[in-house]
Amino acid sequence: MSNFHCSCGFAADSPELFADHLGWVFDRDDDIGNDGKPHAEIIPGSTSAHLCACGFTATEAAEFNDHLLIMVMPMNAIGIDGKRHVPLDITAPDRWYVQWVVDG
């Protein structure tokens, strides 16, 4: 039995795969976030930090991916497939979603 479940029916055993699922369903072609700013990774020249087009930086990929997800996840949590995507498990880490999105 899978450990992580999405309201769309997707299930995964690893937190990384579940986070990838959320990233895929909220991926926007134009990279414009909810704040109207672009949010996409800019490859830094000589540093190992992750840099977003909005100016956000992170040293770890997980933190950077969380930033991207938070910035593109709509308030109603409807993905590009037209389905609602929220974690169904109480064990899902809070960092994957903002409470107002789940309640929305």
C-alpha positions as CSV (number, residue, x, y, z in Angstrom):
1,M,0.0,0.0,0.0
2,S,1.3,3.4,-0.9
3,N,2.3,6.0,1.7
4,F,1.2,9.2,-0.1
5,H,-2.1,9.8,-1.8
6,C,-3.4,12.7,-3.9
7,S,-7.1,13.6,-4.2
8,C,-6.8,12.8,-8.0
9,G,-6.1,9.2,-7.2
10,F,-2.3,9.2,-7.7
11,A,-0.4,7.2,-5.0
12,A,3.4,7.0,-4.4
13,D,5.6,5.3,-1.9
14,S,8.3,8.0,-1.8
15,P,7.9,11.6,-0.8
16,E,10.1,12.6,-3.7
17,L,7.8,10.9,-6.3
18,F,4.8,12.5,-4.7
19,A,6.4,15.9,-4.8
20,D,7.3,15.3,-8.5
21,H,3.6,14.5,-9.1
22,L,2.5,17.9,-7.7
23,G,5.2,19.6,-9.7
24,W,4.0,18.0,-12.9
25,V,0.3,18.8,-12.4
26,F,0.9,22.5,-11.6
27,D,3.6,23.1,-14.3
28,R,2.8,26.2,-16.3
29,D,4.1,26.8,-19.9
30,D,4.7,30.5,-19.2
31,D,6.4,30.1,-15.8
32,I,4.3,32.9,-14.4
33,G,3.4,32.4,-10.8
34,N,0.4,33.5,-8.8
35,D,2.1,36.7,-8.0
36,G,2.4,37.7,-11.7
37,K,6.2,37.2,-11.7
38,P,8.3,34.6,-13.6
39,H,9.4,31.6,-11.6
40,A,11.9,29.4,-13.3
41,E,15.4,28.2,-12.5
42,I,18.2,30.3,-13.8
43,I,21.4,28.3,-14.2
44,P,24.1,30.1,-12.0
45,G,27.5,30.5,-13.5
46,S,29.8,29.6,-10.7
47,T,27.7,28.6,-7.7
48,S,25.9,25.5,-6.6
49,A,22.9,27.5,-5.4
50,H,19.6,27.4,-7.2
51,L,18.4,30.8,-8.5
52,C,14.8,31.6,-9.5
53,A,14.0,34.3,-12.1
54,C,12.2,36.2,-9.2
55,G,15.4,36.4,-7.2
56,F,14.8,33.6,-4.7
57,T,17.8,31.5,-4.0
58,A,18.2,28.1,-2.3
59,T,21.1,25.8,-1.6
60,E,19.1,22.6,-1.7
61,A,17.0,21.4,-4.6
62,A,14.1,20.4,-2.3
63,E,13.8,23.9,-1.0
64,F,13.9,25.4,-4.5
65,N,11.3,23.0,-5.8
66,D,9.0,23.8,-2.8
67,H,9.4,27.5,-3.8
68,L,8.3,26.8,-7.4
69,L,5.4,24.7,-6.3
70,I,4.1,27.3,-3.8
71,M,4.4,30.0,-6.4
72,V,2.5,28.2,-9.2
73,M,-0.1,26.2,-7.2
74,P,-3.5,27.9,-7.6
75,M,-5.7,28.6,-4.6
76,N,-8.3,26.1,-5.8
77,A,-5.5,23.4,-6.3
78,I,-6.8,22.6,-9.8
79,G,-4.0,21.3,-11.9
80,I,-3.3,21.6,-15.6
81,D,-5.3,18.4,-16.1
82,G,-8.5,20.0,-14.7
83,K,-8.4,17.9,-11.5
84,R,-7.9,19.0,-7.9
85,H,-4.6,17.9,-6.4
86,V,-4.2,18.0,-2.6
87,P,-2.5,15.4,-0.3
88,L,-5.0,13.2,1.4
89,D,-2.7,11.8,4.0
90,I,-2.1,13.5,7.3
91,T,1.5,12.2,7.1
92,A,2.3,14.4,4.0
93,P,4.8,17.1,5.1
94,D,3.3,20.6,5.5
95,R,6.0,22.0,3.2
96,W,4.2,20.5,0.1
97,Y,1.1,22.7,0.4
98,V,-0.2,25.8,2.0
99,Q,-3.1,25.2,4.3
100,W,-5.4,27.7,2.5
101,V,-5.0,25.7,-0.7
102,V,-6.2,22.5,1.0
103,D,-9.1,24.4,2.7
104,G,-9.9,26.4,-0.5
